[in-house]
Amino acid sequence: MKRFLPIILLALLGFTSLACLAATRAFSNSTPSPVVIPSETPTQIPPSPVPPTPTLIPSPTPDTCPNGDCISACLKEMGDITQASSADGESKPIHKSFVLDEEYTLVKYTINADQITDPVDKDGLSNSLKDYQKDRTAQEQIWNYFAAIIPSDYRKFLTEYIIFTDGKDNLLAAVEQSDNSPSEWALSVDIMDASNPQDLTFTLIHEYGHLLTLSPDQVIPSQRIFDNQISESIYQKEKDACPTFFPGEGCSNVDSYINQFFERFWPEIYPQWQAINNIEDEDDYYSELDKFYIKHKDQFVSDYASTDPSEDIAETFSFFILEPRPIGKTIADQKVLFFYGFPELVQLRDQIGRRLCAQLNK
């Protein structure tokens, strides 16, 4: 989930972090709680015994597809994964942004194809956090599930896997450029919030939507921005020099998914969004963003998709993967149909569906 923060400096500090989807995302008609930006001190978590290993979807099995219709089979078994509306039909609160802080990191792994290796534990954690830090079984289960549903050939630039926490029921996952290279990326997952299969499935697919649309072959990473992440002037110069959509990490290729998506669906509403994005008062910013969604509700698959173009394409990608093909009456439907215009993405949808179905039908 990409968040353009209303305060410019915070945007510069956090542009590489795409912290996504509250763990309370609805898979029924309940309204989730908004994510709260944490204070400068770590979230205080009451001491607890060693946590039980979360009940997660099992690790990989052969790529099979019962009855030949994996997406439908998985949706039937899991329920409506993409359900995002409240019971009264009003929009959910817009999720607030969160820039991952090193204090919340529990352990970092190196990714080698489908394997995670060389875990490095963060020092100085409280005893209650150490319990989660030591739970290698749960950490491996989460990774195994992601590796099972997303083919390795589509994520070769993903080099780090990070277990973090910001407390229970806040953020579930994020992707961001790695510390080593602007062409490499890291996946972060909150171990406290990863026990619900529906939440985990939707969020991991959403996060992969970011990886797919911001990968080095889609968006040319800016080494200058990467090396000077607190420089507002360098960021602005790189943005001004970009003739295509600029998601923050660099300039998108003219034929990239995200640039084509932006050029097709955002030109008319982008000036309105930019005006909102320049609001510095946080409460006013989220209030106006919520109004922006309500005004253009038929253009977005969910309220969260209205956050910015990067979030829009990642959220829509999740609907493309998990929902039946729409009939195309609304702009939101047209956005989902956008992905069907790329044979390689239709093939990827089939692969993810088969892999997901294999996991859920063991």
C-alpha distance (Angstrom), angle and dihedral (degrees) to the residues before:
residue distance angle dihedral
M1 . . .
K2 3.75 . .
R3 3.76 117.3 .
F4 3.79 124.0 -168.8
L5 3.79 100.0 -158.2
P6 3.78 118.9 -141.3
I7 3.80 91.5 -129.4
I8 3.81 107.8 73.3
L9 3.78 97.5 -145.3
L10 3.78 92.2 51.2
A11 3.77 88.7 49.5
L12 3.77 89.9 55.3
L13 3.76 92.2 48.5
G14 3.77 92.8 48.1
F15 3.79 107.6 32.6
T16 3.80 94.3 108.5
S17 3.77 93.7 51.7
L18 3.77 118.3 84.3
A19 3.76 102.7 -172.6
C20 3.75 107.5 -174.2
L21 3.73 145.4 -162.3
A22 3.76 127.7 -11.2
A23 3.77 112.4 -107.3
T24 3.78 88.1 -123.3
R25 3.81 92.5 65.9
A26 3.81 106.9 147.6
F27 3.76 122.4 -105.8
S28 3.76 89.1 168.4
N29 3.79 127.4 37.7
S30 3.79 95.2 -77.8
T31 3.78 122.6 119.7
P32 3.83 114.1 -118.1
S33 3.76 122.9 -135.4
P34 3.81 115.2 -106.2
V35 3.78 118.7 -107.9
V36 3.79 111.7 -105.7
I37 3.78 120.0 -143.9
P38 3.81 104.9 -117.6
S39 3.76 122.8 -124.9
E40 3.79 123.2 -110.5
T41 3.78 90.4 -90.7
P42 3.79 121.0 72.3
T43 3.78 118.3 -93.1
Q44 3.77 108.9 -90.3
I45 3.79 108.9 -121.8
P46 3.79 117.9 -171.2
P47 3.79 114.8 -116.5
S48 3.76 112.2 -94.3
P49 3.77 138.9 171.3
V50 3.77 119.9 -92.7
P51 3.81 103.1 -60.2
P52 3.76 117.8 -114.8
T53 3.78 115.4 -111.4
P54 3.83 106.6 -91.0
T55 3.77 115.7 -108.4
L56 3.77 99.3 -111.1
I57 3.76 134.8 169.1
P58 3.82 107.9 -84.7
S59 3.79 124.8 -98.6
P60 3.83 124.3 -88.7
T61 3.78 126.1 -46.7
P62 3.80 130.5 -179.3
D63 3.80 115.6 -62.7
T64 3.79 100.7 -99.1
C65 3.78 132.1 145.6
P66 3.82 119.8 -150.0
N67 3.82 112.1 -140.9
G68 3.80 91.3 -2.3
D69 3.82 95.9 -94.0
C70 3.77 106.1 92.4
I71 3.77 100.5 167.4
S72 3.81 93.5 52.2
A73 3.79 92.1 43.9
C74 3.77 92.3 51.5
L75 3.77 94.1 46.4
K76 3.79 90.7 50.0
E77 3.79 91.6 52.3
M78 3.80 98.2 41.8
G79 3.76 100.2 35.2
D80 3.79 124.7 -129.3
I81 3.79 100.7 -22.9
T82 3.75 94.4 -179.3
Q83 3.81 96.8 50.7
A84 3.79 106.3 133.7
S85 3.82 107.7 154.3
S86 3.78 127.1 100.8
A87 3.79 124.2 -120.7
D88 3.81 93.8 -103.2
G89 3.79 93.9 48.3
E90 3.80 94.5 -112.6
S91 3.77 121.1 128.5
K92 3.76 121.2 -93.2
P93 3.79 119.3 -112.7
I94 3.78 109.4 -81.4
H95 3.79 107.2 -103.8
K96 3.78 112.9 -113.5
S97 3.75 121.7 -127.1
F98 3.77 127.7 -105.0
V99 3.79 127.4 -167.6
L100 3.78 110.3 -150.3
D101 3.78 111.2 -114.1
E102 3.78 123.7 -153.4
E103 3.81 88.7 -126.3
Y104 3.79 89.2 68.7
T105 3.78 95.6 51.2
L106 3.81 113.4 107.4
V107 3.80 103.4 176.5
K108 3.81 139.3 -8.8
Y109 3.80 125.5 -148.5
T110 3.79 132.9 -167.9
I111 3.81 114.4 -126.0
N112 3.79 118.9 -135.4
A113 3.82 108.4 179.5
D114 3.83 103.5 -67.7
Q115 3.80 95.1 -10.8
I116 3.80 132.8 83.5
T117 3.80 116.6 -149.1
D118 3.80 144.0 169.5
P119 3.81 101.0 34.5
V120 3.81 113.1 -155.2
D121 3.80 114.4 -159.9
K122 3.79 121.2 -148.7
D123 3.79 113.9 -120.5
G124 3.77 127.4 -130.9
L125 3.79 100.5 36.9
S126 3.80 124.0 149.5
N127 3.79 117.5 -103.3
S128 3.80 92.3 -105.9
L129 3.80 91.1 55.1
K130 3.79 91.4 44.9
D131 3.79 88.3 61.9
Y132 3.78 89.4 61.6
Q133 3.77 91.7 40.3
K134 3.80 90.9 58.2
D135 3.79 95.4 47.9
R136 3.80 96.0 103.1
T137 3.79 91.5 160.8
A138 3.81 93.6 62.1
Q139 3.81 92.1 41.9
E140 3.79 91.2 53.1
Q141 3.81 92.6 45.4
I142 3.80 91.4 55.6
W143 3.79 92.0 49.2
N144 3.80 92.9 44.3
Y145 3.78 90.1 55.3
F146 3.79 93.2 50.6
A147 3.81 91.1 46.3
A148 3.79 89.7 48.4
I149 3.79 96.2 55.5
I150 3.84 100.9 35.3
P151 3.84 113.5 59.2
S152 3.81 112.7 -124.4
D153 3.81 93.3 -128.2
Y154 3.81 88.7 65.2
R155 3.82 95.5 53.4
K156 3.80 106.9 41.0
F157 3.82 90.8 130.8
L158 3.84 91.0 59.1
T159 3.81 103.2 99.8
E160 3.82 107.0 156.5
Y161 3.79 134.4 53.4
I162 3.80 116.2 -165.0
I163 3.78 129.8 -168.6
F164 3.80 112.0 -155.4
T165 3.78 139.5 153.2
D166 3.77 136.2 -151.3
G167 3.79 92.4 179.5
K168 3.77 131.3 -81.2
D169 3.81 121.3 -38.1
N170 3.79 99.2 6.5
L171 3.80 121.8 97.2
L172 3.76 120.0 -3.9
A173 3.81 103.9 -170.1
A174 3.79 146.9 -12.2
V175 3.78 141.9 -174.7
E176 3.77 125.6 -145.8
Q177 3.78 140.9 160.1
S178 3.79 110.7 -80.6
D179 3.78 121.5 -110.5
N180 3.80 90.4 -115.6
S181 3.79 104.1 56.6
P182 3.82 139.2 -0.2
S183 3.82 87.3 -130.5
E184 3.81 92.9 58.7
W185 3.78 126.7 72.7
A186 3.80 139.4 -157.3
L187 3.80 131.3 -146.0
S188 3.82 115.9 -146.5
V189 3.81 124.1 -166.7
D190 3.81 129.6 -175.5
I191 3.80 105.4 -129.2
M192 3.81 91.8 -156.4
D193 3.80 92.6 60.3
A194 3.80 102.2 38.7
S195 3.79 101.8 87.1
N196 3.82 98.1 89.8
P197 3.84 110.6 84.5
Q198 3.81 94.9 -154.4
D199 3.80 94.0 50.0
L200 3.78 92.0 44.4
T201 3.80 94.2 47.5
F202 3.79 96.9 50.4
T203 3.78 93.5 42.6
L204 3.80 95.8 48.6
I205 3.80 91.1 49.6
H206 3.81 90.2 48.0
E207 3.80 90.1 50.3
Y208 3.76 90.4 49.4
G209 3.81 87.5 52.5
H210 3.80 86.6 62.8
L211 3.79 92.4 47.7
L212 3.80 91.3 49.2
T213 3.80 95.0 49.4
L214 3.82 98.3 38.4
S215 3.81 99.3 40.6
P216 3.83 117.8 128.9
D217 3.80 92.6 -100.7
Q218 3.83 89.8 55.6
V219 3.81 102.8 37.0
I220 3.80 119.2 28.8
P221 3.81 103.1 -131.7
S222 3.78 115.6 -128.6
Q223 3.78 111.5 -127.9
R224 3.81 89.7 -167.5
I225 3.79 92.9 57.4
F226 3.79 91.3 42.8
D227 3.81 91.4 53.0
N228 3.82 94.1 43.6
Q229 3.76 105.5 37.6
I230 3.80 95.4 159.8
S231 3.80 95.7 48.1
E232 3.78 109.9 107.3
S233 3.81 92.3 -176.3
I234 3.82 94.6 54.5
Y235 3.79 90.9 46.5
Q236 3.80 91.6 51.0
K237 3.81 93.2 46.5
E238 3.80 91.3 51.9
K239 3.77 90.8 47.6
D240 3.81 93.7 47.8
A241 3.81 90.9 50.1
C242 3.81 92.6 53.7
P243 3.84 113.8 96.9
T244 3.81 92.7 -169.0
F245 3.80 134.3 49.6
F246 3.80 111.3 -48.6
P247 3.83 111.3 -152.0
G248 3.82 94.5 179.4
E249 3.79 104.7 -98.0
G250 3.81 92.9 71.9
C251 3.78 144.3 -56.4
S252 3.79 117.4 -43.2
N253 3.78 119.7 -127.8
V254 3.79 113.6 -108.0
D255 3.82 91.4 -117.0
S256 3.81 95.3 40.9
Y257 3.78 118.8 124.6
I258 3.79 92.5 -116.7
N259 3.80 95.7 49.0
Q260 3.80 92.8 48.1
F261 3.81 89.8 46.5
F262 3.80 91.3 49.4
E263 3.81 94.4 46.6
R264 3.78 92.0 49.9
F265 3.81 101.7 43.1
W266 3.81 111.6 18.6
P267 3.86 112.6 48.1
E268 3.81 95.8 90.0
I269 3.80 96.4 46.1
Y270 3.81 99.6 32.6
P271 3.85 95.6 88.4
Q272 3.81 89.4 54.7
W273 3.79 90.7 48.7
Q274 3.83 92.1 48.1
A275 3.80 91.2 53.6
I276 3.80 89.6 52.9
N277 3.78 92.2 45.0
N278 3.81 90.2 57.1
I279 3.81 92.9 58.2
E280 3.79 107.9 112.1
D281 3.79 100.1 -167.2
E282 3.79 105.0 88.8
D283 3.80 97.4 -147.7
D284 3.80 91.8 48.4
Y285 3.79 90.8 46.9
Y286 3.80 94.6 55.4
S287 3.79 92.2 41.5
E288 3.80 91.7 54.4
L289 3.80 92.2 43.0
D290 3.78 89.7 54.6
K291 3.81 89.7 50.8
F292 3.80 89.1 48.8
Y293 3.80 90.2 56.4
I294 3.79 93.9 46.7
K295 3.81 90.8 50.1
H296 3.81 92.0 51.1
K297 3.77 99.2 29.5
D298 3.80 95.2 136.9
Q299 3.81 89.8 58.7
F300 3.81 97.2 61.7
V301 3.79 134.3 62.0
S302 3.83 89.0 -143.2
D303 3.78 139.1 -2.3
Y304 3.78 90.1 -102.3
A305 3.79 90.5 59.5
S306 3.81 88.7 66.2
T307 3.80 91.1 65.3
D308 3.82 93.3 92.9
P309 3.82 139.3 -44.3
S310 3.81 93.6 -84.9
E311 3.79 91.9 54.0
D312 3.78 90.9 42.9
I313 3.79 94.3 57.6
A314 3.83 93.6 43.2
E315 3.80 92.9 48.6
T316 3.80 91.6 45.6
F317 3.80 90.1 49.0
S318 3.81 88.6 58.1
F319 3.80 90.1 54.2
F320 3.82 89.6 47.1
I321 3.80 89.9 55.2
L322 3.81 99.1 40.7
E323 3.82 106.4 30.7
P324 3.83 130.6 67.6
R325 3.79 115.2 -102.1
P326 3.83 107.9 -77.6
I327 3.79 124.9 -127.9
G328 3.80 92.5 -122.7
K329 3.81 104.5 -121.4
T330 3.82 96.7 133.9
I331 3.79 133.4 45.1
A332 3.81 86.9 -113.0
D333 3.81 88.1 58.4
Q334 3.78 90.2 48.1
K335 3.79 89.4 53.6
V336 3.79 90.5 55.7
L337 3.81 90.1 46.2
F338 3.82 88.1 52.7
F339 3.81 89.1 76.5
Y340 3.80 91.7 53.1
G341 3.80 87.4 65.2
F342 3.81 90.2 72.9
P343 3.83 114.3 70.4
E344 3.79 91.6 -159.3
L345 3.81 90.5 57.4
V346 3.79 92.4 47.7
Q347 3.81 86.7 53.2
L348 3.81 90.3 48.3
R349 3.81 90.1 50.5
D350 3.78 89.3 54.6
Q351 3.80 92.3 48.4
I352 3.80 93.9 48.8
G353 3.80 90.2 46.0
R354 3.79 92.2 51.8
R355 3.79 92.3 47.1
L356 3.78 93.2 46.0
C357 3.77 91.2 48.1
A358 3.79 90.8 50.4
Q359 3.80 89.9 54.4
L360 3.79 94.9 48.6
N361 3.78 97.4 43.8
K362 3.79 101.6 52.7
